Amino acid sequence: MPEDVDAQQFLTQIQNNPDTFFSRNTVYWMCAPSAAGGPSLSNFRVRRHDSQVEHYSSGMLGLFGGWTAGGHSYEVVPDGAGAAQGYFLPWKEDSGYSTVLEGQAGFFMNAMMDGCSFGCVAGPNNSVKVAHHNIQGADGGTDHQAMTGTLSAFGYRHSFARNDYRTLGNGQGYGFVTGVRIGGTWRIYAQAVYFAQGRERIASCRRLL
């Protein structure tokens, strides 16, 4: 059964060592296509799931490494009664959303991606502009090239595109993007995740900004 964890303690845990945290634990927010609402600044709560998360550990001199199950899967849920506050960026078919992360909160959550693309760019006064694009192609799926093009055209210098994660797990990979503010500066992390043998596997984790 999922276990609720204190949102502020969760945020503090990430801020203490974000590189290690995101390399071993998945963090995501699931939401349906946005019918009317847009980006928001909301309190949130956190559920830690029972499932183990695997990350790749290299062996001595980088040889004979393998998957290590030592992480957890955290689901973030917007909730006015939550102990911490963050920015939330939703999605909608054939649409794009963007918002500016400033100093009102120390956490950012992008909607879980299974075909969309994400972009970000640094702004003035330690702000960051983030975007979530969904462009449908003629085949009914999302168009990787079109989304890469729109993110570039709008000036997003760093991106986590559809093909960075969707090709994993026989085309069933997922993209998780999370941001955390440390010492007044935003850090944005992207995780490419797929399922194997009943577990989540972090195939790659990189800092976008």
C-alpha positions as CSV (number, residue, x, y, z in Angstrom):
1,M,0.0,0.0,0.0
2,P,1.2,3.6,-0.7
3,E,2.5,5.4,2.3
4,D,2.1,9.2,2.8
5,V,5.3,11.0,3.6
6,D,5.6,14.6,4.8
7,A,5.9,16.9,1.8
8,Q,8.3,19.3,3.5
9,Q,10.6,16.4,4.6
10,F,10.5,15.0,1.1
11,L,11.6,18.3,-0.3
12,T,14.4,18.7,2.2
13,Q,15.6,15.2,1.4
14,I,15.9,16.2,-2.3
15,Q,17.6,19.5,-1.6
16,N,20.3,17.8,0.5
17,N,21.6,15.8,-2.5
18,P,19.4,16.1,-5.6
19,D,21.9,14.4,-8.0
20,T,21.9,11.2,-5.9
21,F,18.2,11.4,-5.1
22,F,17.0,11.6,-8.7
23,S,19.5,9.0,-9.9
24,R,17.9,6.4,-7.6
25,N,14.3,7.5,-7.0
26,T,11.5,8.3,-9.4
27,V,9.3,11.3,-8.9
28,Y,6.2,11.9,-10.9
29,W,2.8,13.6,-11.2
30,M,0.0,11.9,-13.1
31,C,-2.8,14.1,-14.4
32,A,-5.5,13.9,-17.1
33,P,-5.5,16.3,-20.0
34,S,-6.2,19.8,-18.7
35,A,-9.8,20.8,-19.7
36,A,-9.7,24.4,-18.5
37,G,-7.0,24.9,-15.9
38,G,-3.4,25.9,-16.6
39,P,-0.2,26.1,-14.7
40,S,-0.7,26.5,-10.9
41,L,1.1,27.2,-7.7
42,S,-0.3,24.7,-5.1
43,N,0.4,22.9,-1.9
44,F,1.1,19.2,-2.4
45,R,1.3,15.8,-0.6
46,V,3.5,12.9,-1.4
47,R,2.9,9.1,-1.6
48,R,5.7,6.7,-1.5
49,H,4.8,3.4,-3.3
50,D,5.9,-0.1,-2.3
51,S,7.5,-0.9,-5.7
52,Q,11.3,-0.9,-5.8
53,V,13.1,1.3,-8.3
54,E,16.2,0.1,-10.0
55,H,19.2,2.2,-11.1
56,Y,22.2,1.0,-13.1
57,S,25.4,0.6,-11.1
58,S,28.7,0.0,-12.9
59,G,31.1,-2.5,-11.7
60,M,34.8,-2.1,-10.9
61,L,36.4,-0.1,-13.7
62,G,33.0,0.2,-15.3
63,L,32.8,-3.5,-16.1
64,F,30.1,-6.0,-15.4
65,G,27.7,-3.6,-13.8
66,G,24.0,-4.3,-13.3
67,W,20.7,-3.0,-12.0
68,T,20.4,-2.2,-8.3
69,A,17.0,-2.0,-6.6
70,G,17.4,0.5,-3.8
71,G,15.1,3.4,-4.6
72,H,11.5,4.4,-4.1
73,S,8.7,5.6,-6.4
74,Y,7.2,8.9,-5.2
75,E,3.9,10.3,-6.5
76,V,3.2,14.0,-6.0
77,V,-0.4,15.0,-5.6
78,P,-1.6,18.7,-5.5
79,D,-3.4,19.2,-2.2
80,G,-4.3,22.4,-0.4
81,A,-3.6,20.7,2.9
82,G,-0.1,19.6,1.9
83,A,2.9,20.7,3.9
84,A,4.9,22.2,1.0
85,Q,4.2,24.3,-2.0
86,G,5.2,23.9,-5.7
87,Y,4.6,24.8,-9.3
88,F,2.6,22.4,-11.5
89,L,2.6,22.3,-15.3
90,P,-0.2,20.3,-16.9
91,W,-0.7,19.1,-20.5
92,K,-3.3,18.9,-23.2
93,E,-3.5,17.2,-26.6
94,D,-2.3,19.4,-29.4
95,S,-1.5,22.2,-27.0
96,G,1.4,23.7,-25.1
97,Y,1.7,25.1,-21.6
98,S,4.4,27.2,-20.1
99,T,5.0,29.0,-16.8
100,V,7.8,30.9,-15.0
101,L,9.4,29.4,-11.9
102,E,10.4,32.2,-9.5
103,G,10.9,32.4,-5.8
104,Q,7.4,31.7,-4.5
105,A,8.1,27.9,-4.1
106,G,11.0,25.5,-3.9
107,F,9.6,22.7,-6.0
108,F,8.4,22.2,-9.6
109,M,6.4,19.2,-11.0
110,N,5.8,18.6,-14.7
111,A,3.0,16.2,-15.7
112,M,4.2,12.7,-16.4
113,M,5.0,12.4,-20.1
114,D,4.3,9.4,-22.4
115,G,4.7,11.2,-25.7
116,C,5.1,14.9,-25.0
117,S,8.2,17.0,-24.9
118,F,9.6,19.4,-22.3
119,G,11.8,22.5,-22.5
120,C,13.3,25.1,-20.2
121,V,15.4,28.2,-20.3
122,A,17.0,30.4,-17.7
123,G,15.5,33.8,-17.1
124,P,16.3,37.0,-15.2
125,N,16.7,37.0,-11.4
126,N,17.2,33.3,-11.1
127,S,13.9,32.5,-12.7
128,V,13.3,29.6,-15.2
129,K,10.7,29.4,-17.9
130,V,9.4,25.9,-18.5
131,A,7.2,24.4,-21.2
132,H,5.2,21.2,-21.9
133,H,4.3,20.6,-25.6
134,N,2.0,18.0,-27.1
135,I,1.7,18.1,-30.9
136,Q,-0.2,15.3,-32.6
137,G,1.0,13.8,-35.9
138,A,-1.0,12.4,-38.8
139,D,-0.7,8.9,-37.3
140,G,-2.5,9.9,-34.1
141,G,0.6,9.8,-32.0
142,T,2.8,12.7,-30.9
143,D,5.2,14.2,-33.5
144,H,8.8,14.3,-32.1
145,Q,10.2,16.5,-34.8
146,A,7.4,19.1,-34.6
147,M,7.7,19.4,-30.8
148,T,11.5,19.7,-31.0
149,G,10.9,22.5,-33.5
150,T,8.4,24.4,-31.5
151,L,10.5,24.3,-28.3
152,S,13.5,25.6,-30.2
153,A,11.4,28.3,-31.9
154,F,10.2,29.6,-28.6
155,G,13.7,29.8,-27.2
156,Y,13.8,26.8,-24.9
157,R,17.6,26.0,-24.9
158,H,17.3,22.8,-22.9
159,S,14.9,20.0,-23.8
160,F,13.8,16.5,-22.9
161,A,12.1,15.3,-26.0
162,R,9.7,12.5,-26.8
163,N,12.4,10.2,-28.3
164,D,14.7,10.7,-25.2
165,Y,12.5,8.3,-23.3
166,R,9.6,6.9,-25.3
167,T,11.7,4.5,-27.2
168,L,12.5,2.6,-24.0
169,G,10.7,-0.6,-22.9
170,N,9.5,-1.5,-26.4
171,G,8.2,2.0,-27.0
172,Q,6.5,2.3,-23.6
173,G,9.0,4.5,-21.8
174,Y,8.0,7.5,-19.6
175,G,9.5,10.9,-19.0
176,F,9.5,12.5,-15.5
177,V,10.7,16.1,-15.0
178,T,11.1,17.7,-11.6
179,G,12.6,20.9,-10.4
180,V,14.0,21.9,-7.0
181,R,15.2,25.3,-5.8
182,I,18.5,25.3,-3.9
183,G,20.1,28.5,-2.6
184,G,17.9,30.6,-4.7
185,T,18.8,28.7,-8.0
186,W,16.5,26.2,-9.8
187,R,17.8,22.8,-10.9
188,I,15.7,20.9,-13.4
189,Y,16.1,17.1,-13.7
190,A,14.8,14.7,-16.3
191,Q,14.3,11.0,-15.8
192,A,13.8,8.4,-18.6
193,V,12.0,5.4,-17.0
194,Y,10.6,2.1,-18.2
195,F,9.2,-1.1,-16.5
196,A,11.0,-4.4,-16.5
197,Q,10.4,-7.5,-14.4
198,G,7.7,-5.7,-12.3
199,R,10.0,-2.8,-11.4
200,E,10.7,0.8,-12.5
201,R,14.1,1.3,-14.1
202,I,15.8,4.6,-14.3
203,A,17.5,4.3,-17.7
204,S,18.9,7.8,-17.6
205,C,18.8,10.8,-15.3
206,R,20.2,14.2,-16.3
207,R,20.2,17.7,-15.1
208,L,18.7,20.0,-17.8
209,L,19.5,23.2,-16.0
